[in-house]
């Protein structure tokens, strides 16, 4: 069996503080995915001391974590994560993004996974 197009998975939670994307196992082939996570916040115009944080878990283990100051009062800021993961036959993948924000407004939290060629 051949596939006409690569697999693509997406979860867009808008302003939620946690997002989870699950990719089911394949019974007959190895797959490689490019994974992108984007967390966007908006900083108030009048507050100078703000920050936002993004934590990434892959299959229940912490993979990456960052907290940064949200610069540009009145503007948006973001934290982005990208990686590639190979999934063996019979292996599923769970991507979980956990966020925190101090004195900023959550704007968007998105996880995308797209199958890429080996």
Residue, then its C-alpha position, 0 to 999 in steps of 0.5 A: x500500500x502506498x500513500x498519496x499524501x503525507x499524514x498531517x495532524x493538527x490541534x489548535x486550542x486557541x487560548x487554552x494553557x495545555x494542548x495534546x496531539x496524539x498520532x496513532x501507531x501504524x501497523x505496517x510502516x516506519x514514519x518520520x514526523x516534523x513537529x511544530x509547536x507555537x505559543x503566542x501571547x500579547x503583552x499589555x501596553x502598560x505593563x513592563x514586567x511580563x513573561x511566558x513559558x512553554x514546556x514540551x513533553x513527548x510520550x510523557x517525558x519532558x523534551x524542552x522548556x523555555x521561559x522568556x520575558x515578553x518584550x514589546x508592550x502592546x505587541x505579541x510574542x511567541x515561543x516556538x519548538x520544532x523537532x523531528x521524530x521517527x515512529x517505529x512500526x506499532x509506536x504511537x506519539x503523544x505531544x503535549x504542550x504546557x504553557x504559563x503566562x504572567x501578565x500576558x494574554x494567551x492568543x494561540x497554542x498550536x501543535x502540528x505534525x507532518x510526515x516527512x520523507x526519510 
